[in-house]
């Protein structure tokens, strides 16, 4: 009964003369304006943030007045989106630290710093300007110095002030590790003494946090101390520290990993250590991978790749394909990420084999989704592989529509000339949703569009393209740009 009532109401709405007249009078410009207005209205669900993330991805300087309008609002989430938007379209792609300091709003400043760090929107000049604020917290100081260290910029330990002795162990820990980079281990030694009074659970949590922070901010001097304080741990903190060691100090990591291979021959440990060895460019030798072998097809495939990647005359292509066939989600992601660093004659067949293997099913398993995304991203950058990728798309439209939509979602998210080239080749051959995604790729790369295609962009903005909300709001702005109505829109939206 409930479904029937809903259906009747929907039919009444659709056939209502008043509503039909309103729908008929709707113009693409007004529809596009309405879409962007939704992003400018605060919502308890926070949906407006995701709309602004979608718009920010276009990185269009013409949106700057919109971002400035957001900064002037009282709503904090909108203000943060405004600041991030201004930073993204600025010449140096960095937050304006001097402007933020002038606001004299410590709470807002802290939120902006953490958000900008996550988006890589803090360049060295801005980082140093923030230190001019007299009320910086220890937390902010540790993060800012950490980012200077990550970017390999000069910094003095005086910038940390009393952060190494903060009451929050994670703040004191990060600051103490940073001081190790300047040859000062006093704060670290004090922390090591104090944390022994923590519960075992808290110690493990702190070790894990510090290992992650050391890896994020590339604090090489912290590797040996972290390995030392976790040497007797059997918990996840030890693995986190070993992972950090592999990324920052492979030579220190090598004996630890080889010892782990001897002491723990479980399948889980062999796979973990094998992935660490594979992902480390330097530090491990071909012979080290012989210690990994246990007869299991996946472990053997990992060992073969390790040997092949470190042996000039080896058949890398065969070894990598075998790991894709015998591996799991993590090993597959490793191979496809590695493909970006390999010569095209090796990477191209590897990527196409991945797509063709997924195409054999009638859907995409979760384990294959990331593989498909990684493979398509790279194939789009190879114009020579476009005909084969196009063949897959056309062949799978009636077999594996999920794969087709995954491929086209990558196309739609791209803004490079190669993706636009593929998008143009596929236009006119796909269902409505695929056509919309291809058109978005063309628009994002500033490809000249026909009048009909500009009209189609407006239709996508109004929901006629069967795309998601993110693509819909992007289409709204792109339509305004191509229709040369973006300035009118900005004026209307900000008055």
Buried (B, 14 or more C-beta within 10 A) or exposed (E): EEEEEEEEEEEEEEEEEEEEEEEEEEEBBEBBBEBBEBBBEBBEEEBBBBBBBBBBBBEBEBBBBBBBBBBEBEBEBBBBBBBBBBBBBBEEBBBBBEEBBEEEBEEBBBBBBEBBBEBEBBBBEBBBBBBEBEEBBBBBBBBBBBBBBBBEBEBEBEBBBEBBBBEEBBBBBBBBBBBBBEEBBEBBEBBBEEBEEEEEEEBBBBBBBBBBBBBBBBBBBBBEBBBEBBEEBEBEBBBBBBBBBBBBBBEBBBEBBBEBBEEEEEEEBBBBBBBBBBBBEEBBEBEBBEBBBBEBEBBBBBBBBBBBBBEEEBEBBEBBBBBBEBBEBBBBBBBBEBBEEBEBEBBBBBBBBBBBBBBEBEEBEEEBBBBBBBBBBBBBBBEEBBEBBBEBBEBBBEBBBBBBBBBBBBBBBBBEEBBBBBBBBBBEEBEBBBBBBBBBBBBBBEBEBEEEBBBBBBBBBBEBBBBBBBBBBBBBBBBBBBBEBBEEBBEBBEE
